[in-house]
Amino acid sequence: MKEYIERAKLLKNLGYDEKRRADVLPGSTFDIVLKELAADVAEVVRCKDCQYYQNAKINKKGFLICPASGMEITETAYCSYGARM
């Protein structure tokens, strides 16, 4: 599985100062991090960690139904409506 980091957090931890961007030397750590392609990712929120999970109802078939999406869910499922508690 691939791992991703937040560029802004990494730069902050390295002591980068946006006001001094013009002073960044070619090939320096800051230069490399700033030029690296960023992945367009979103954090996954599993149903068990979602704010809507506690209000899920059980339908006639015995499945949990998400109040946000109306879909059948399990603890390990996730969707675009997920909002961490």
Protein Blocks (a to p, Z undefined) as FASTA:
>chain_A
ZZdddfklmmmmnopafklmmmpcghiaklmmmmpccddddddddfklpfklmmpccdfk
opacdfklopacdfkbccfkbccZZ
